[in-house]
Amino acid sequence: MAKVLISDPIAPEGRELLSARTQVEVKTGLQPEELLERIGEYDALVVRSETKVTPQVIEAGRRLRVIARAGIGVDNIDLPAATGAGIAVVNAPIGNTVAAAEHSLALMLALARNIPQAYQSLKQGEWRRSAFMGIEVRNKYLGVVGLGRVGSEVARRAQSFGMHLLAYDPFVGPDYARRLGAELLPLDDLLARADFVTLHTPLTPATANLIGARELALMKPDARLVNVARGELIDEAALLQALEADRLAGVALDVFVQEPPQDPALVAHPKVMATPHLGASTQEAQREVAIEAAEQVLAVLEGRPARNTVNAPFLAPDAHDLLAPYIPVASLVGKLLTHLAQDQFVGVTIAYEGEIAQHDTIMLKSAVLAGVLTPVSSEQVNLINAPVLAQQRGLRVIEQKNSVAPEYASLLTVTLTTSNGSVTLAGTSLRNEPHIVKVNDYWLDLAPSVPYMLFVDNPDQPGSIGAVGTVAGRHNINISFMEVGRLSARGQAMMVLGLDDPVSPQALAEIKALPQIHDARLVKL
């Protein structure tokens, strides 16, 4: 029988499921050196957040075939090392969904009826019914920011309260929102209309401080804000200022930038109701994630596909030599499209031309979708689960094949359609490096090797390139390379600058304000 090591506490139901079909040993609290000594005996390792699965542990785990995280986050597992060693990494992202959704609604209801304040008053021997007049949630507008698993469950349950649902999520299709009974809106419009706002987005560079001073100012003075997602989604200093200025009726927080909170001012504010990160703290959730993790382990050990594998699979040997170089091309194209597109995502069209079109292209499709979704998803997106996640978000995916590619041996062209247009990128592999060779109608050649790229729409006229370079020089931004594509002499053009340094909001605003420039978009790779 395969041997499984459980190094962090999990619910007994998960242990029992594993014990029925494997040899299980539970050894919690192992020191790093103890884990290194023991791990070579096991085929599978089950952890939560305490155990750190380092490259050294993976190297010592000569028999390891699967590492499971009984929960969603896998930041304590070195994914590149595991993938390089051929070890599947699986997680349990579903088990605590309902718990987090219910906690969000519990906080919303408690805010509406002043339950914490009334409870404390009664405990102190008071009887002040008139002091705790609440509001009904019926017929109120609930703004759900993020329609992932938890946000969708919140929306479904809020319907039973008779609430009107508003939603913001640029990365789901309008049809999906309509099926939930929600009206899809830009964030500013949602904040202006909602009576309650609940946050359920992942933490990414784009969502850090998603709710700041400007956004708080858009909300109605009698609105209430709930956060059971990530503390970093809210600018806590701006939130405290808004509360002190009496610009919100109430706030419920289960998560904080620092946990436990170091500054007591926010938690102590009379309009703030706070809980100590209890979103997933239910007996049922702990049981479900333990069972879910155990099921993933058994699937891998028994040679079956695991539903929630978070690292990349391998290509079949017969297609590896041809298709492998195009996986990073597909991933890069998808990632760039996410940064360049605007408004609601609706669909993705993938065209394969040349030699790659003569093979099974499911890996390339998955790589494109993983590139599109990774920057905006709270889950680990990989070549296995990307198509499923795209389907869940209501993205229409169309594939086209042509065995002839006039310009290159193989060409991958992807169009991301949004509610307000589309963006098209084409890429290929040259000298085993990804190259972007077309942006919309502009032919050029980009081999991204720098952390930042600036895409600039401008007329093809003297002074355009120099004007942008002057702003970059003034802000000490080093330009690594520049490519220019144009439709005709002195017609419309696009310049793409590869940059070694970040571009500040001020510098980007100066570039956009140049009379020679139509638009500029910064991409961080």
C-alpha positions as CSV (number, residue, x, y, z in Angstrom):
1,M,0.0,0.0,0.0
2,A,1.1,3.6,-0.6
3,K,2.3,5.5,2.4
4,V,0.8,8.9,3.3
5,L,2.2,11.3,5.8
6,I,-0.2,13.9,7.4
7,S,2.0,16.5,8.9
8,D,-0.6,19.1,9.9
9,P,-3.9,18.5,11.7
10,I,-6.9,17.7,9.5
11,A,-10.4,16.5,10.3
12,P,-10.8,12.8,11.1
13,E,-13.0,12.2,8.1
14,G,-10.1,12.9,5.8
15,R,-7.8,10.6,7.7
16,E,-10.3,7.8,7.7
17,L,-10.8,8.1,3.9
18,L,-7.1,7.8,3.3
19,S,-6.7,5.0,5.9
20,A,-9.2,2.8,4.1
21,R,-6.9,2.6,1.0
22,T,-3.4,3.6,2.1
23,Q,-1.1,3.3,5.0
24,V,-1.4,6.6,6.9
25,E,0.9,8.1,9.5
26,V,0.0,11.3,11.3
27,K,3.0,13.2,12.6
28,T,2.2,16.8,13.3
29,G,4.5,19.5,14.6
30,L,7.6,18.1,12.8
31,Q,10.6,20.3,12.8
32,P,12.1,21.0,9.3
33,E,15.0,18.7,9.9
34,E,12.7,15.9,11.1
35,L,10.5,16.3,8.0
36,L,13.6,16.0,5.8
37,E,14.7,12.8,7.6
38,R,11.3,11.1,7.2
39,I,9.8,12.3,3.9
40,G,11.8,9.8,1.8
41,E,9.5,7.0,3.1
42,Y,6.2,8.4,1.8
43,D,4.3,8.5,-1.5
44,A,2.1,11.4,-0.5
45,L,2.2,14.3,1.9
46,V,-0.9,16.1,3.3
47,V,-0.4,19.6,4.8
48,R,-2.3,22.7,5.8
49,S,-0.4,25.9,6.3
50,E,2.0,25.0,9.1
51,T,4.3,22.6,7.1
52,K,6.7,24.4,4.7
53,V,7.3,22.1,1.7
54,T,10.6,23.5,0.5
55,P,12.8,22.4,-2.5
56,Q,14.9,20.5,0.0
57,V,11.8,18.6,1.2
58,I,10.8,17.8,-2.3
59,E,14.3,16.7,-3.2
60,A,14.4,14.4,-0.1
61,G,10.9,13.0,-1.0
62,R,12.2,10.5,-3.5
63,R,8.9,8.5,-3.5
64,L,6.6,11.5,-3.4
65,R,3.9,11.4,-6.1
66,V,1.5,14.0,-4.7
67,I,1.4,16.8,-2.1
68,A,-2.0,17.9,-0.9
69,R,-3.0,21.1,0.8
70,A,-6.2,20.7,2.9
71,G,-7.4,24.2,1.9
72,I,-7.0,26.6,-1.0
73,G,-3.7,28.4,-0.6
74,V,-0.5,26.6,-1.6
75,D,2.0,29.3,-0.9
76,N,3.7,27.1,1.6
77,I,4.5,24.5,-1.2
78,D,7.3,25.2,-3.7
79,L,5.3,24.6,-6.9
80,P,8.2,24.9,-9.4
81,A,10.3,22.4,-7.4
82,A,7.3,20.0,-7.2
83,T,6.6,20.3,-10.9
84,G,10.2,19.8,-11.8
85,A,10.2,16.6,-9.7
86,G,7.0,15.3,-11.4
87,I,5.0,15.6,-8.2
88,A,1.3,16.6,-8.5
89,V,0.3,19.4,-6.1
90,V,-3.4,19.4,-5.3
91,N,-5.6,21.5,-3.1
92,A,-9.2,21.7,-1.7
93,P,-10.7,25.0,-2.9
94,I,-14.4,24.1,-2.7
95,G,-14.9,22.8,0.9
96,N,-15.0,26.2,2.6
97,T,-17.0,28.1,0.0
98,V,-20.3,27.8,1.8
99,A,-18.8,28.7,5.1
100,A,-17.3,31.9,3.8
101,A,-20.6,32.8,2.0
102,E,-22.7,32.2,5.1
103,H,-20.3,34.2,7.3
104,S,-20.6,37.1,4.8
105,L,-24.3,37.0,5.0
106,A,-24.2,36.7,8.8
107,L,-22.1,39.8,9.1
108,M,-24.4,41.7,6.7
109,L,-27.5,40.8,8.7
110,A,-25.8,41.7,12.0
111,L,-24.9,45.1,10.5
112,A,-28.4,45.6,9.4
113,R,-29.9,44.9,12.8
114,N,-27.1,46.2,15.1
115,I,-26.9,42.8,16.7
116,P,-23.4,43.2,18.4
117,Q,-24.3,46.5,19.9
118,A,-27.7,45.3,21.2
119,Y,-26.1,42.1,22.6
120,Q,-23.4,44.0,24.5
121,S,-25.9,46.5,25.8
122,L,-28.2,43.8,27.1
123,K,-25.3,42.0,28.7
124,Q,-24.5,45.2,30.6
125,G,-28.0,45.2,32.1
126,E,-29.5,47.8,29.8
127,W,-32.9,47.6,27.9
128,R,-32.6,50.2,25.1
129,R,-34.8,49.0,22.3
130,S,-35.0,52.4,20.6
131,A,-31.3,52.8,20.4
132,F,-30.8,49.9,18.0
133,M,-33.3,50.5,15.3
134,G,-32.2,48.5,12.2
135,I,-33.1,48.1,8.6
136,E,-34.5,45.3,6.5
137,V,-32.4,43.8,3.8
138,R,-35.5,43.1,1.7
139,N,-35.6,45.2,-1.4
140,K,-32.2,46.6,-0.7
141,Y,-29.4,46.6,-3.3
142,L,-26.5,44.2,-2.6
143,G,-23.3,44.8,-4.5
144,V,-21.3,41.7,-4.9
145,V,-17.7,42.5,-5.9
146,G,-16.3,39.3,-7.4
147,L,-18.5,36.5,-8.8
148,G,-16.1,33.6,-8.0
149,R,-17.2,30.6,-6.0
150,V,-17.9,32.5,-2.7
151,G,-19.4,35.6,-4.4
152,S,-21.7,33.4,-6.5
153,E,-22.9,31.5,-3.3
154,V,-23.6,34.8,-1.6
155,A,-25.6,36.0,-4.6
156,R,-27.7,32.9,-4.6
157,R,-28.5,33.1,-1.0
158,A,-29.2,36.8,-1.0
159,Q,-31.9,36.3,-3.6
160,S,-33.9,34.4,-0.9
161,F,-33.9,37.6,1.2
162,G,-35.6,39.5,-1.6
163,M,-32.5,41.6,-2.3
164,H,-31.7,43.2,-5.7
165,L,-28.3,42.0,-6.9
166,L,-25.6,44.1,-8.5
167,A,-22.3,42.6,-9.4
168,Y,-18.8,43.7,-10.5
169,D,-16.4,41.2,-12.0
170,P,-14.6,42.1,-15.3
171,F,-13.7,38.4,-15.8
172,V,-17.1,36.7,-16.0
173,G,-19.5,36.8,-18.9
174,P,-22.8,38.7,-18.8
175,D,-24.8,35.5,-19.2
176,Y,-23.3,34.0,-16.0
177,A,-24.3,37.1,-14.0
178,R,-27.8,37.0,-15.4
179,R,-28.2,33.4,-14.4
180,L,-27.4,34.5,-10.8
181,G,-30.0,37.2,-11.1
182,A,-27.4,39.9,-10.9
183,E,-27.0,43.1,-13.0
184,L,-23.4,43.4,-14.1
185,L,-22.0,46.9,-13.6
186,P,-18.7,48.9,-13.5
187,L,-17.4,49.1,-10.0
188,D,-18.1,52.8,-9.6
189,D,-21.7,52.4,-10.6
190,L,-22.1,49.4,-8.2
191,L,-20.7,51.4,-5.3
192,A,-22.9,54.4,-6.0
193,R,-26.1,52.3,-6.1
194,A,-25.6,49.6,-3.5
195,D,-27.0,49.6,0.1
196,F,-24.7,46.8,1.0
197,V,-21.3,45.9,-0.6
198,T,-19.6,42.6,0.0
199,L,-16.1,41.8,-1.3
200,H,-15.1,38.5,-2.9
201,T,-12.2,39.2,-5.2
202,P,-8.8,37.5,-5.1
203,L,-5.8,39.5,-4.0
204,T,-3.8,40.5,-7.0
205,P,-1.8,43.6,-7.9
206,A,-4.9,44.9,-9.6
207,T,-7.2,44.4,-6.6
208,A,-4.9,45.6,-3.8
209,N,-6.6,48.6,-2.2
210,L,-9.5,48.1,-4.6
211,I,-11.6,50.1,-2.1
212,G,-9.8,53.3,-1.3
213,A,-10.7,56.9,-0.5
214,R,-12.1,57.5,-4.0
215,E,-14.3,54.4,-4.0
216,L,-15.5,55.0,-0.4
217,A,-16.6,58.5,-1.4
218,L,-18.8,57.0,-4.1
219,M,-20.8,55.0,-1.6
220,K,-24.0,56.2,-0.1
221,P,-23.7,57.6,3.5
222,D,-26.1,54.9,4.7
223,A,-24.4,52.0,2.9
224,R,-22.7,49.1,4.7
225,L,-19.5,47.3,3.7
226,V,-18.6,43.7,4.3
227,N,-15.2,42.0,3.8
228,V,-14.6,38.3,4.3
229,A,-12.1,38.0,1.5
230,R,-8.7,39.6,1.9
231,G,-7.8,42.5,4.2
232,E,-5.6,44.1,1.5
233,L,-8.6,44.8,-0.7
234,I,-9.4,47.8,1.5
235,D,-7.2,50.8,2.2
236,E,-7.7,50.6,6.0
237,A,-6.5,54.2,6.6
238,A,-9.0,55.5,4.1
239,L,-11.7,53.4,5.6
240,L,-11.0,54.8,9.1
241,Q,-11.1,58.3,7.7
242,A,-14.5,57.6,6.0
243,L,-15.9,56.2,9.2
244,E,-14.7,59.2,11.3
245,A,-16.3,61.5,8.7
246,D,-19.6,59.6,9.1
247,R,-19.6,58.6,5.4
248,L,-20.7,55.0,6.0
249,A,-23.4,53.5,8.2
250,G,-21.3,50.4,9.1
251,V,-18.5,48.1,8.3
252,A,-18.1,44.3,9.0
253,L,-14.5,42.9,8.7
254,D,-13.3,39.4,9.0
255,V,-9.9,40.0,7.5
256,F,-7.2,42.6,7.9
257,V,-4.0,43.7,6.3
258,Q,-2.1,42.5,9.4
259,E,-3.5,39.6,11.5
260,P,-4.1,40.1,14.3
261,P,-4.5,43.9,13.6
262,Q,-1.6,45.9,15.0
263,D,-3.5,49.3,15.1
264,P,-6.6,48.9,17.3
265,A,-8.3,52.1,16.0
266,L,-10.2,50.5,13.1
267,V,-11.4,47.5,15.1
268,A,-12.4,49.7,18.0
269,H,-14.5,52.2,15.9
270,P,-18.1,52.0,17.0
271,K,-19.3,51.5,13.4
272,V,-17.0,48.5,12.9
273,M,-18.0,44.9,13.6
274,A,-15.1,42.6,13.5
275,T,-14.4,38.9,13.7
276,P,-11.0,37.1,13.8
277,H,-10.8,35.6,10.3
278,L,-13.7,33.1,10.9
279,G,-14.8,32.8,7.2
280,A,-13.8,29.1,6.9
281,S,-14.1,28.2,10.6
282,T,-16.9,25.8,10.7
283,Q,-16.9,22.1,11.5
284,E,-18.4,21.3,8.2
285,A,-15.8,23.3,6.2
286,Q,-12.9,21.7,8.0
287,R,-14.4,18.3,7.4
288,E,-15.1,19.1,3.7
289,V,-11.6,20.3,2.9
290,A,-10.1,17.3,4.7
291,I,-12.2,14.9,2.6
292,E,-11.6,16.9,-0.6
293,A,-7.8,16.8,-0.1
294,A,-7.9,13.1,0.7
295,E,-9.9,12.4,-2.5
296,Q,-7.3,14.3,-4.6
297,V,-4.5,12.2,-3.0
298,L,-6.2,8.9,-3.7
299,A,-6.9,10.0,-7.3
300,V,-3.3,10.6,-8.0
301,L,-2.0,7.5,-6.2
302,E,-4.5,5.4,-8.1
303,G,-3.6,6.8,-11.5
304,R,-6.7,8.9,-12.0
305,P,-6.8,12.6,-12.9
306,A,-7.2,14.9,-9.8
307,R,-9.8,17.5,-10.1
308,N,-7.8,20.3,-8.5
309,T,-4.2,19.9,-9.6
310,V,-2.5,23.2,-9.3
311,N,0.8,22.6,-11.2
312,A,1.2,21.8,-14.9
313,P,1.0,18.4,-16.4
314,F,3.4,17.1,-19.0
315,L,3.0,16.9,-22.8
316,A,2.6,13.5,-24.5
317,P,6.0,12.5,-25.9
318,D,4.9,12.3,-29.5
319,A,3.8,16.0,-29.5
320,H,6.3,17.4,-27.1
321,D,9.0,18.5,-29.5
322,L,6.6,20.5,-31.6
323,L,4.1,21.9,-29.1
324,A,6.2,22.5,-26.0
325,P,7.8,25.7,-27.3
326,Y,4.3,27.1,-28.0
327,I,3.0,26.7,-24.5
328,P,4.9,29.7,-23.2
329,V,3.8,31.6,-26.4
330,A,0.1,30.8,-25.6
331,S,0.5,31.7,-21.9
332,L,2.2,35.0,-22.8
333,V,-0.5,35.9,-25.4
334,G,-3.2,35.2,-22.8
335,K,-1.5,37.3,-20.1
336,L,-0.9,40.2,-22.4
337,L,-4.6,40.2,-23.6
338,T,-5.8,40.4,-20.0
339,H,-3.7,43.5,-19.4
340,L,-4.6,45.2,-22.8
341,A,-8.4,44.4,-22.9
342,Q,-11.0,46.7,-21.3
343,D,-14.5,46.1,-20.0
344,Q,-16.3,42.8,-19.5
345,F,-14.7,39.7,-20.9
346,V,-17.1,37.9,-23.2
347,G,-15.2,35.3,-25.2
348,V,-11.9,34.0,-26.5
349,T,-11.2,32.9,-30.1
350,I,-8.0,30.9,-30.7
351,A,-6.7,30.3,-34.2
352,Y,-4.0,27.7,-34.8
353,E,-2.1,27.9,-38.1
354,G,0.6,25.8,-39.6
355,E,2.2,22.7,-38.0
356,I,0.6,23.2,-34.6
357,A,-2.8,22.9,-36.2
358,Q,-2.2,19.3,-37.2
359,H,-2.0,18.2,-33.5
360,D,-4.2,18.0,-30.5
361,T,-4.1,21.6,-29.3
362,I,-5.8,21.2,-25.9
363,M,-2.6,22.1,-24.1
364,L,-2.3,25.3,-26.1
365,K,-5.9,26.2,-25.5
366,S,-5.4,25.6,-21.7
367,A,-2.2,27.7,-21.7
368,V,-4.0,30.6,-23.4
369,L,-6.9,30.4,-20.9
370,A,-4.5,30.1,-18.0
371,G,-2.7,33.2,-19.2
372,V,-5.9,35.1,-19.4
373,L,-7.2,34.0,-16.0
374,T,-4.1,33.8,-13.8
375,P,-3.8,37.6,-13.3
376,V,-7.4,37.8,-12.1
377,S,-8.1,34.6,-10.2
378,S,-7.7,33.8,-6.6
379,E,-7.2,30.1,-7.4
380,Q,-4.1,28.4,-8.8
381,V,-4.8,28.3,-12.5
382,N,-3.1,25.6,-14.5
383,L,-3.3,23.8,-17.8
384,I,-5.8,21.3,-16.3
385,N,-8.3,23.6,-14.6
386,A,-8.2,26.7,-16.9
387,P,-10.9,25.5,-19.3
388,V,-13.2,24.6,-16.4
389,L,-12.6,28.0,-14.8
390,A,-13.3,29.8,-18.1
391,Q,-16.5,27.9,-18.4
392,Q,-17.5,28.8,-14.9
393,R,-17.0,32.4,-15.7
394,G,-19.2,32.2,-18.8
395,L,-16.4,32.8,-21.3
396,R,-17.2,31.5,-24.8
397,V,-14.1,29.7,-26.3
398,I,-13.9,29.2,-30.0
399,E,-11.1,27.3,-31.7
400,Q,-10.1,27.5,-35.4
401,K,-7.5,25.5,-37.3
402,N,-5.7,26.0,-40.6
403,S,-2.8,23.8,-41.6
404,V,-1.3,26.6,-43.6
405,A,0.4,29.6,-42.0
406,P,1.6,32.0,-44.7
407,E,4.0,34.0,-42.6
408,Y,5.4,31.4,-40.1
409,A,5.8,27.6,-39.7
410,S,3.2,27.9,-36.9
411,L,1.2,30.9,-35.7
412,L,-1.1,31.2,-32.7
413,T,-3.6,34.1,-32.9
414,V,-5.9,34.9,-30.0
415,T,-8.8,37.4,-29.9
416,L,-10.2,38.4,-26.5
417,T,-13.7,39.8,-27.0
418,T,-15.1,42.2,-24.4
419,S,-18.4,44.1,-24.1
420,N,-16.8,47.1,-25.8
421,G,-14.7,45.5,-28.6
422,S,-11.8,43.1,-28.9
423,V,-8.0,42.8,-28.7
424,T,-6.0,40.4,-30.9
425,L,-2.5,39.2,-30.5
426,A,-0.5,36.7,-32.5
427,G,2.6,34.8,-31.4
428,T,5.0,32.2,-32.5
429,S,8.2,30.5,-31.3
430,L,11.5,31.6,-32.8
431,R,14.8,30.1,-31.5
432,N,12.7,28.5,-28.7
433,E,11.7,32.0,-27.5
434,P,8.1,33.4,-27.4
435,H,7.6,36.2,-29.9
436,I,4.6,38.5,-30.2
437,V,4.4,39.3,-33.9
438,K,1.1,41.0,-34.2
439,V,-1.0,43.4,-32.1
440,N,-4.4,44.0,-33.6
441,D,-3.6,45.0,-37.2
442,Y,0.1,46.0,-36.5
443,W,2.8,43.5,-37.5
444,L,6.0,43.8,-35.3
445,D,8.3,41.5,-33.4
446,L,8.5,41.4,-29.6
447,A,10.5,39.0,-27.6
448,P,9.6,40.1,-24.0
449,S,12.6,39.8,-21.7
450,V,11.9,42.8,-19.4
451,P,9.5,43.3,-16.5
452,Y,7.4,46.1,-18.1
453,M,6.0,46.8,-21.6
454,L,4.3,50.0,-22.7
455,F,1.9,49.8,-25.6
456,V,1.4,53.2,-27.2
457,D,-1.2,54.2,-30.0
458,N,0.0,57.1,-32.0
459,P,0.1,58.7,-35.5
460,D,3.2,57.8,-37.5
461,Q,4.6,61.2,-37.6
462,P,8.0,62.8,-36.6
463,G,8.4,63.5,-32.9
464,S,6.1,60.8,-31.5
465,I,8.8,58.4,-30.5
466,G,11.0,61.2,-29.2
467,A,8.2,62.7,-27.1
468,V,7.6,59.4,-25.3
469,G,11.4,58.9,-24.8
470,T,11.8,62.3,-23.3
471,V,9.1,61.6,-20.7
472,A,10.8,58.2,-19.9
473,G,14.2,59.9,-19.6
474,R,12.8,62.6,-17.3
475,H,11.5,59.9,-15.0
476,N,14.7,57.8,-15.1
477,I,12.9,54.9,-16.9
478,N,15.3,52.8,-18.9
479,I,14.1,51.6,-22.3
480,S,15.4,48.2,-23.2
481,F,13.9,47.9,-26.7
482,M,11.3,49.5,-28.9
483,E,9.3,48.1,-31.7
484,V,7.0,50.0,-34.1
485,G,4.2,48.7,-36.3
486,R,2.3,51.0,-38.7
487,L,-0.6,50.6,-41.1
488,S,0.8,53.1,-43.6
489,A,3.4,55.8,-43.9
490,R,2.2,58.7,-41.6
491,G,-0.9,56.7,-40.8
492,Q,-1.9,55.0,-37.6
493,A,0.9,53.3,-35.7
494,M,1.8,51.5,-32.5
495,M,5.0,51.6,-30.6
496,V,5.9,49.0,-27.9
497,L,8.6,49.9,-25.4
498,G,10.3,47.3,-23.3
499,L,11.2,48.9,-19.9
500,D,13.6,47.9,-17.1
501,D,11.9,50.2,-14.6
502,P,8.3,50.7,-13.4
503,V,6.3,53.6,-14.8
504,S,4.7,55.8,-12.1
505,P,1.1,56.9,-12.5
506,Q,2.5,60.4,-13.0
507,A,4.8,59.4,-15.8
508,L,2.0,57.3,-17.5
509,A,-0.4,60.3,-17.2
510,E,2.3,62.6,-18.9
511,I,2.7,60.1,-21.8
512,K,-1.1,59.9,-22.3
513,A,-1.3,63.7,-22.2
514,L,1.2,64.2,-25.1
515,P,-0.5,65.7,-28.1
516,Q,1.0,63.0,-30.4
517,I,-0.4,60.1,-28.3
518,H,-3.8,58.6,-28.6
519,D,-3.5,56.1,-25.7
520,A,-0.9,54.2,-23.7
521,R,-1.3,51.0,-21.6
522,L,1.3,49.6,-19.3
523,V,1.8,45.8,-18.9
524,K,3.7,44.3,-16.0
525,L,5.0,40.9,-16.9
